[in-house]
Amino acid sequence: MRSLSLLALCCFSPLSFSADVPGSQDLPILPRMEDAQIVDYRPAVELERIYPLGSIRKISGQLRFDGQVTARGLTTSVTYELPAEHSSNEAFTAAREALQKQGAELLFWCQARDCGESSLWANEVFGNAKLYGADDQQAYLLLRLAAPQDNALVALYSITRGNRKAYLHVEQFNAAAPLGDLFPTSATLLRQLRSTGVLDFPKLVADPDDTWLRLISRGLNLDTTLRVSVSGAKAEAWREALISQGVRAARMEAGNVEGSGLHIELLR
């Protein structure tokens, strides 16, 4: 049933296109939810863009967040008003899953009040007042597309306003120069593990990497009730390294040693 519902969410609906903002179009990387309408469209323009990697707040008139990605490049954005029968959370989930199926990597993911104030996301980050709504009805996700598009980012922001209208904002950023190494936050890894049940790291084929070891161990230690299996050719080395970083051995089972990279699966 779940896969059928996602299929319905991602179907194109020609009937909805007639109500779109003139001159607008969908981004090629992401199909729209059935019957959604484009209410704001901003064609590609070169900008220096800052994408937060943490909850945002304003202190002494300045935006503050724990981390950020800053780069110059071409930015294109589309804002959809969603049909009444579907929530902003449904559209956000369908979009996230569609991008992950294309190999996109999650960098930062927050929901509800963990994101900070919706007014700041709407007006300061995206410059779109349509996106201002209840703080507990928002979600934000920043992803990096898979190679050969790995110098492109996609930002998703969903919101339900006080009038119960729901919106999904999709922004694609194509950097003018290589983005270099970008890492997810530990809280994002935990949210992904809780939501999808798995963390896949196909590039981690060697012995434990210090940066990734720190991020993964912190993520697992944010919720000490979770139990996981650790799989991959270097699974035992990763398991021992995670134990050395304070993850209790009893929380981690040895998984399959076959396959490339590191695979962590939530044990239900």
ZAMARMI-798163 format. One record per residue (C-alpha): x, y, z; residue in three letters. Coordinates in Angstrom, 2 decimals, always signed. Layout:
// residues N
@px=X | py=Y | pz=Z | residu=ALA
...
This chain:
// residues 268
@px=+0.00 | py=+0.00 | pz=+0.00 | residu=MET
@px=+2.82 | py=+2.39 | pz=+0.81 | residu=ARG
@px=+4.50 | py=+1.94 | pz=-2.56 | residu=SER
@px=+1.18 | py=+2.50 | pz=-4.32 | residu=LEU
@px=+0.61 | py=+5.74 | pz=-2.43 | residu=SER
@px=+4.06 | py=+6.99 | pz=-3.37 | residu=LEU
@px=+3.42 | py=+6.11 | pz=-6.99 | residu=LEU
@px=+0.24 | py=+8.18 | pz=-6.89 | residu=ALA
@px=+2.06 | py=+11.11 | pz=-5.33 | residu=LEU
@px=+4.70 | py=+11.16 | pz=-8.04 | residu=CYS
@px=+2.44 | py=+10.83 | pz=-11.06 | residu=CYS
@px=+2.26 | py=+13.72 | pz=-13.49 | residu=PHE
@px=-1.15 | py=+15.30 | pz=-13.87 | residu=SER
@px=-1.63 | py=+17.28 | pz=-17.12 | residu=PRO
@px=-4.85 | py=+18.74 | pz=-15.73 | residu=LEU
@px=-2.91 | py=+20.70 | pz=-13.11 | residu=SER
@px=-0.54 | py=+22.36 | pz=-15.56 | residu=PHE
@px=-3.13 | py=+24.83 | pz=-16.87 | residu=SER
@px=-3.18 | py=+26.60 | pz=-13.49 | residu=ALA
@px=+0.60 | py=+26.96 | pz=-13.25 | residu=ASP
@px=+2.33 | py=+30.32 | pz=-13.15 | residu=VAL
@px=+2.98 | py=+31.35 | pz=-16.79 | residu=PRO
@px=+6.44 | py=+30.35 | pz=-18.03 | residu=GLY
@px=+7.03 | py=+27.89 | pz=-15.20 | residu=SER
@px=+8.12 | py=+24.28 | pz=-15.45 | residu=GLN
@px=+9.02 | py=+21.32 | pz=-13.26 | residu=ASP
@px=+12.64 | py=+20.58 | pz=-12.44 | residu=LEU
@px=+13.79 | py=+17.53 | pz=-14.47 | residu=PRO
@px=+15.11 | py=+15.76 | pz=-11.36 | residu=ILE
@px=+11.75 | py=+15.61 | pz=-9.58 | residu=LEU
@px=+8.20 | py=+14.79 | pz=-10.75 | residu=PRO
@px=+5.39 | py=+16.75 | pz=-9.16 | residu=ARG
@px=+2.66 | py=+15.41 | pz=-6.92 | residu=MET
@px=-0.55 | py=+14.74 | pz=-8.80 | residu=GLU
@px=-2.78 | py=+17.85 | pz=-9.03 | residu=ASP
@px=-0.14 | py=+20.15 | pz=-7.47 | residu=ALA
@px=+0.12 | py=+23.61 | pz=-9.03 | residu=GLN
@px=+3.16 | py=+25.82 | pz=-9.51 | residu=ILE
@px=+2.49 | py=+29.09 | pz=-7.68 | residu=VAL
@px=+6.04 | py=+30.50 | pz=-7.79 | residu=ASP
@px=+8.80 | py=+29.86 | pz=-10.31 | residu=TYR
@px=+12.25 | py=+31.42 | pz=-10.46 | residu=ARG
@px=+14.36 | py=+30.52 | pz=-13.53 | residu=PRO
@px=+18.09 | py=+29.94 | pz=-13.31 | residu=ALA
@px=+20.05 | py=+32.92 | pz=-12.03 | residu=VAL
@px=+23.64 | py=+33.09 | pz=-10.79 | residu=GLU
@px=+23.84 | py=+33.79 | pz=-7.06 | residu=LEU
@px=+26.04 | py=+33.23 | pz=-4.07 | residu=GLU
@px=+23.90 | py=+30.88 | pz=-2.01 | residu=ARG
@px=+24.01 | py=+29.95 | pz=+1.66 | residu=ILE
@px=+22.23 | py=+26.77 | pz=+2.74 | residu=TYR
@px=+21.93 | py=+26.22 | pz=+6.52 | residu=PRO
@px=+23.03 | py=+22.93 | pz=+8.06 | residu=LEU
@px=+21.30 | py=+23.56 | pz=+11.37 | residu=GLY
@px=+18.33 | py=+25.11 | pz=+13.11 | residu=SER
@px=+18.10 | py=+28.82 | pz=+12.28 | residu=ILE
@px=+17.52 | py=+31.73 | pz=+14.61 | residu=ARG
@px=+18.07 | py=+35.47 | pz=+14.57 | residu=LYS
@px=+20.36 | py=+37.14 | pz=+17.11 | residu=ILE
@px=+21.00 | py=+40.91 | pz=+17.03 | residu=SER
@px=+19.52 | py=+41.07 | pz=+13.55 | residu=GLY
@px=+21.80 | py=+38.34 | pz=+12.15 | residu=GLN
@px=+20.86 | py=+34.81 | pz=+11.06 | residu=LEU
@px=+22.61 | py=+32.14 | pz=+13.08 | residu=ARG
@px=+22.95 | py=+28.40 | pz=+12.43 | residu=PHE
@px=+25.44 | py=+25.71 | pz=+13.37 | residu=ASP
@px=+26.79 | py=+25.05 | pz=+9.89 | residu=GLY
@px=+26.30 | py=+25.99 | pz=+6.26 | residu=GLN
@px=+27.18 | py=+25.31 | pz=+2.64 | residu=VAL
@px=+28.22 | py=+28.47 | pz=+0.82 | residu=THR
@px=+28.92 | py=+28.56 | pz=-2.93 | residu=ALA
@px=+28.23 | py=+30.50 | pz=-6.10 | residu=ARG
@px=+26.25 | py=+29.03 | pz=-8.97 | residu=GLY
@px=+22.95 | py=+28.83 | pz=-10.83 | residu=LEU
@px=+19.80 | py=+28.58 | pz=-8.73 | residu=THR
@px=+16.38 | py=+27.50 | pz=-10.02 | residu=THR
@px=+13.32 | py=+27.12 | pz=-7.78 | residu=SER
@px=+9.73 | py=+25.89 | pz=-8.00 | residu=VAL
@px=+7.02 | py=+26.25 | pz=-5.35 | residu=THR
@px=+4.00 | py=+23.98 | pz=-5.50 | residu=TYR
@px=+0.64 | py=+24.45 | pz=-3.83 | residu=GLU
@px=-0.52 | py=+20.95 | pz=-2.93 | residu=LEU
@px=-4.00 | py=+19.50 | pz=-3.41 | residu=PRO
@px=-6.19 | py=+19.52 | pz=-0.31 | residu=ALA
@px=-6.22 | py=+15.73 | pz=-0.05 | residu=GLU
@px=-2.44 | py=+15.53 | pz=+0.49 | residu=HIS
@px=-0.34 | py=+16.96 | pz=+3.29 | residu=SER
@px=+2.94 | py=+18.83 | pz=+3.04 | residu=SER
@px=+4.60 | py=+15.93 | pz=+4.86 | residu=ASN
@px=+3.42 | py=+13.45 | pz=+2.20 | residu=GLU
@px=+4.84 | py=+15.61 | pz=-0.59 | residu=ALA
@px=+8.11 | py=+16.10 | pz=+1.30 | residu=PHE
@px=+8.51 | py=+12.36 | pz=+1.90 | residu=THR
@px=+7.71 | py=+11.47 | pz=-1.72 | residu=ALA
@px=+10.24 | py=+14.04 | pz=-2.97 | residu=ALA
@px=+12.93 | py=+12.84 | pz=-0.56 | residu=ARG
@px=+12.44 | py=+9.20 | pz=-1.53 | residu=GLU
@px=+12.49 | py=+10.03 | pz=-5.25 | residu=ALA
@px=+15.80 | py=+11.87 | pz=-4.89 | residu=LEU
@px=+17.33 | py=+9.16 | pz=-2.72 | residu=GLN
@px=+16.43 | py=+6.56 | pz=-5.34 | residu=LYS
@px=+18.61 | py=+8.59 | pz=-7.71 | residu=GLN
@px=+21.52 | py=+8.28 | pz=-5.28 | residu=GLY
@px=+21.28 | py=+11.73 | pz=-3.69 | residu=ALA
@px=+23.04 | py=+12.06 | pz=-0.32 | residu=GLU
@px=+21.35 | py=+13.74 | pz=+2.66 | residu=LEU
@px=+23.33 | py=+16.57 | pz=+4.24 | residu=LEU
@px=+20.85 | py=+18.13 | pz=+6.64 | residu=PHE
@px=+17.28 | py=+17.19 | pz=+7.56 | residu=TRP
@px=+15.08 | py=+18.85 | pz=+10.15 | residu=CYS
@px=+11.39 | py=+18.80 | pz=+10.92 | residu=GLN
@px=+8.95 | py=+20.94 | pz=+12.90 | residu=ALA
@px=+10.43 | py=+23.15 | pz=+15.63 | residu=ARG
@px=+13.85 | py=+21.52 | pz=+15.24 | residu=ASP
@px=+14.24 | py=+23.69 | pz=+12.11 | residu=CYS
@px=+13.78 | py=+26.99 | pz=+13.93 | residu=GLY
@px=+11.32 | py=+29.70 | pz=+12.89 | residu=GLU
@px=+9.36 | py=+29.21 | pz=+9.68 | residu=SER
@px=+9.34 | py=+32.97 | pz=+9.08 | residu=SER
@px=+13.14 | py=+32.91 | pz=+8.80 | residu=LEU
@px=+13.16 | py=+30.03 | pz=+6.33 | residu=TRP
@px=+10.48 | py=+31.71 | pz=+4.22 | residu=ALA
@px=+11.79 | py=+35.25 | pz=+4.18 | residu=ASN
@px=+15.51 | py=+35.04 | pz=+4.87 | residu=GLU
@px=+16.57 | py=+31.73 | pz=+3.30 | residu=VAL
@px=+14.17 | py=+31.36 | pz=+0.37 | residu=PHE
@px=+12.80 | py=+34.89 | pz=-0.02 | residu=GLY
@px=+9.27 | py=+33.58 | pz=-0.52 | residu=ASN
@px=+6.51 | py=+34.74 | pz=+1.84 | residu=ALA
@px=+4.22 | py=+31.92 | pz=+0.63 | residu=LYS
@px=+6.37 | py=+29.54 | pz=+2.66 | residu=LEU
@px=+5.63 | py=+31.14 | pz=+6.03 | residu=TYR
@px=+3.51 | py=+28.89 | pz=+8.24 | residu=GLY
@px=+3.36 | py=+27.07 | pz=+11.56 | residu=ALA
@px=+6.75 | py=+26.12 | pz=+12.99 | residu=ASP
@px=+5.50 | py=+22.63 | pz=+13.83 | residu=ASP
@px=+4.30 | py=+22.04 | pz=+10.25 | residu=GLN
@px=+7.59 | py=+22.53 | pz=+8.42 | residu=GLN
@px=+10.39 | py=+20.32 | pz=+7.12 | residu=ALA
@px=+13.69 | py=+21.11 | pz=+5.40 | residu=TYR
@px=+16.17 | py=+18.89 | pz=+3.62 | residu=LEU
@px=+19.43 | py=+19.61 | pz=+1.80 | residu=LEU
@px=+20.77 | py=+16.91 | pz=-0.52 | residu=LEU
@px=+23.76 | py=+16.49 | pz=-2.80 | residu=ARG
@px=+23.03 | py=+14.82 | pz=-6.11 | residu=LEU
@px=+24.95 | py=+11.73 | pz=-7.18 | residu=ALA
@px=+27.82 | py=+11.82 | pz=-9.68 | residu=ALA
@px=+28.13 | py=+13.08 | pz=-12.34 | residu=PRO
@px=+25.85 | py=+15.79 | pz=-10.89 | residu=GLN
@px=+27.65 | py=+15.88 | pz=-7.54 | residu=ASP
@px=+28.31 | py=+19.61 | pz=-7.79 | residu=ASN
@px=+24.56 | py=+20.18 | pz=-7.56 | residu=ALA
@px=+22.46 | py=+20.56 | pz=-4.41 | residu=LEU
@px=+18.71 | py=+20.28 | pz=-3.95 | residu=VAL
@px=+16.85 | py=+21.98 | pz=-1.10 | residu=ALA
@px=+13.35 | py=+20.85 | pz=-0.14 | residu=LEU
@px=+11.12 | py=+22.86 | pz=+2.17 | residu=TYR
@px=+7.53 | py=+21.94 | pz=+2.99 | residu=SER
@px=+5.04 | py=+23.91 | pz=+5.05 | residu=ILE
@px=+1.36 | py=+24.01 | pz=+6.00 | residu=THR
@px=+0.08 | py=+27.54 | pz=+6.54 | residu=ARG
@px=-2.53 | py=+28.72 | pz=+9.02 | residu=GLY
@px=-5.20 | py=+28.59 | pz=+6.30 | residu=ASN
@px=-4.34 | py=+24.86 | pz=+5.90 | residu=ARG
@px=-2.86 | py=+25.33 | pz=+2.45 | residu=LYS
@px=+0.21 | py=+23.16 | pz=+2.00 | residu=ALA
@px=+3.28 | py=+23.94 | pz=-0.10 | residu=TYR
@px=+6.44 | py=+22.21 | pz=-1.29 | residu=LEU
@px=+9.40 | py=+24.33 | pz=-2.36 | residu=HIS
@px=+12.11 | py=+22.71 | pz=-4.49 | residu=VAL
@px=+15.36 | py=+24.52 | pz=-5.26 | residu=GLU
@px=+18.23 | py=+23.20 | pz=-7.38 | residu=GLN
@px=+21.66 | py=+24.77 | pz=-7.11 | residu=PHE
@px=+24.39 | py=+24.02 | pz=-9.66 | residu=ASN
@px=+27.73 | py=+25.18 | pz=-8.27 | residu=ALA
@px=+30.12 | py=+27.08 | pz=-10.51 | residu=ALA
@px=+33.12 | py=+25.32 | pz=-8.89 | residu=ALA
@px=+33.58 | py=+21.88 | pz=-7.30 | residu=PRO
@px=+31.85 | py=+21.65 | pz=-3.93 | residu=LEU
@px=+34.53 | py=+19.44 | pz=-2.40 | residu=GLY
@px=+33.84 | py=+17.25 | pz=+0.62 | residu=ASP
@px=+30.45 | py=+17.74 | pz=+2.27 | residu=LEU
@px=+29.31 | py=+15.71 | pz=+5.27 | residu=PHE
@px=+25.90 | py=+15.15 | pz=+6.85 | residu=PRO
@px=+25.22 | py=+16.15 | pz=+10.42 | residu=THR
@px=+25.03 | py=+13.40 | pz=+13.03 | residu=SER
@px=+21.41 | py=+14.33 | pz=+13.79 | residu=ALA
@px=+20.58 | py=+13.90 | pz=+10.11 | residu=THR
@px=+22.10 | py=+10.40 | pz=+10.09 | residu=LEU
@px=+19.95 | py=+9.50 | pz=+13.10 | residu=LEU
@px=+16.80 | py=+10.91 | pz=+11.50 | residu=ARG
@px=+17.52 | py=+8.99 | pz=+8.32 | residu=GLN
@px=+18.10 | py=+5.76 | pz=+10.24 | residu=LEU
@px=+14.85 | py=+6.17 | pz=+12.18 | residu=ARG
@px=+12.84 | py=+7.06 | pz=+9.07 | residu=SER
@px=+14.22 | py=+4.64 | pz=+6.47 | residu=THR
@px=+15.71 | py=+1.93 | pz=+8.69 | residu=GLY
@px=+19.08 | py=+1.95 | pz=+6.91 | residu=VAL
@px=+22.26 | py=+3.96 | pz=+6.41 | residu=LEU
@px=+24.28 | py=+3.08 | pz=+3.31 | residu=ASP
@px=+27.83 | py=+4.30 | pz=+2.79 | residu=PHE
@px=+29.00 | py=+2.67 | pz=-0.47 | residu=PRO
@px=+32.17 | py=+4.80 | pz=-0.60 | residu=LYS
@px=+33.43 | py=+3.62 | pz=+2.82 | residu=LEU
@px=+35.30 | py=+0.58 | pz=+1.51 | residu=VAL
@px=+38.53 | py=+1.01 | pz=+3.52 | residu=ALA
@px=+39.30 | py=+0.94 | pz=+7.23 | residu=ASP
@px=+37.28 | py=+3.33 | pz=+9.43 | residu=PRO
@px=+37.66 | py=+6.96 | pz=+8.45 | residu=ASP
@px=+38.05 | py=+9.37 | pz=+11.38 | residu=ASP
@px=+35.52 | py=+11.93 | pz=+10.12 | residu=THR
@px=+32.83 | py=+9.41 | pz=+9.29 | residu=TRP
@px=+33.54 | py=+7.47 | pz=+12.48 | residu=LEU
@px=+32.91 | py=+10.61 | pz=+14.53 | residu=ARG
@px=+29.70 | py=+11.47 | pz=+12.65 | residu=LEU
@px=+28.23 | py=+7.95 | pz=+12.78 | residu=ILE
@px=+29.13 | py=+7.32 | pz=+16.43 | residu=SER
@px=+27.62 | py=+10.65 | pz=+17.49 | residu=ARG
@px=+24.47 | py=+9.87 | pz=+15.53 | residu=GLY
@px=+24.08 | py=+6.48 | pz=+17.18 | residu=LEU
@px=+24.75 | py=+7.93 | pz=+20.62 | residu=ASN
@px=+22.00 | py=+10.53 | pz=+20.20 | residu=LEU
@px=+19.55 | py=+7.68 | pz=+20.82 | residu=ASP
@px=+21.03 | py=+4.95 | pz=+22.97 | residu=THR
@px=+17.87 | py=+2.81 | pz=+22.74 | residu=THR
@px=+18.44 | py=+1.88 | pz=+19.09 | residu=LEU
@px=+20.03 | py=-1.41 | pz=+18.07 | residu=ARG
@px=+21.62 | py=-1.90 | pz=+14.66 | residu=VAL
@px=+23.42 | py=-4.44 | pz=+12.51 | residu=SER
@px=+26.72 | py=-3.47 | pz=+10.87 | residu=VAL
@px=+27.50 | py=-5.05 | pz=+7.50 | residu=SER
@px=+30.18 | py=-4.86 | pz=+4.81 | residu=GLY
@px=+33.66 | py=-6.19 | pz=+4.10 | residu=ALA
@px=+35.10 | py=-4.01 | pz=+6.90 | residu=LYS
@px=+32.11 | py=-4.42 | pz=+9.22 | residu=ALA
@px=+34.04 | py=-5.81 | pz=+12.17 | residu=GLU
@px=+36.64 | py=-3.04 | pz=+11.98 | residu=ALA
@px=+33.85 | py=-0.45 | pz=+11.96 | residu=TRP
@px=+32.07 | py=-2.16 | pz=+14.82 | residu=ARG
@px=+35.22 | py=-2.12 | pz=+16.96 | residu=GLU
@px=+35.90 | py=+1.49 | pz=+16.04 | residu=ALA
@px=+32.36 | py=+2.52 | pz=+16.98 | residu=LEU
@px=+32.74 | py=+0.76 | pz=+20.34 | residu=ILE
@px=+35.93 | py=+2.78 | pz=+20.91 | residu=SER
@px=+33.82 | py=+5.93 | pz=+20.35 | residu=GLN
@px=+31.36 | py=+4.99 | pz=+23.09 | residu=GLY
@px=+28.69 | py=+3.03 | pz=+21.19 | residu=VAL
@px=+27.83 | py=+0.07 | pz=+23.41 | residu=ARG
@px=+28.75 | py=-3.31 | pz=+21.91 | residu=ALA
@px=+25.38 | py=-4.78 | pz=+22.89 | residu=ALA
@px=+23.66 | py=-2.32 | pz=+20.56 | residu=ARG
@px=+25.47 | py=-3.59 | pz=+17.44 | residu=MET
@px=+25.18 | py=-6.99 | pz=+15.81 | residu=GLU
@px=+27.56 | py=-8.27 | pz=+13.16 | residu=ALA
@px=+25.83 | py=-8.40 | pz=+9.80 | residu=GLY
@px=+26.77 | py=-9.72 | pz=+6.38 | residu=ASN
@px=+30.43 | py=-9.29 | pz=+5.42 | residu=VAL
@px=+29.65 | py=-9.33 | pz=+1.71 | residu=GLU
@px=+29.02 | py=-6.25 | pz=-0.39 | residu=GLY
@px=+30.95 | py=-3.02 | pz=-0.77 | residu=SER
@px=+31.02 | py=-0.14 | pz=+1.63 | residu=GLY
@px=+29.39 | py=+0.11 | pz=+5.05 | residu=LEU
@px=+25.75 | py=-0.78 | pz=+5.68 | residu=HIS
@px=+23.98 | py=-0.05 | pz=+8.97 | residu=ILE
@px=+20.47 | py=-1.37 | pz=+9.47 | residu=GLU
@px=+18.03 | py=-0.63 | pz=+12.27 | residu=LEU
@px=+16.94 | py=-3.72 | pz=+14.21 | residu=LEU
@px=+13.23 | py=-3.48 | pz=+14.95 | residu=ARG
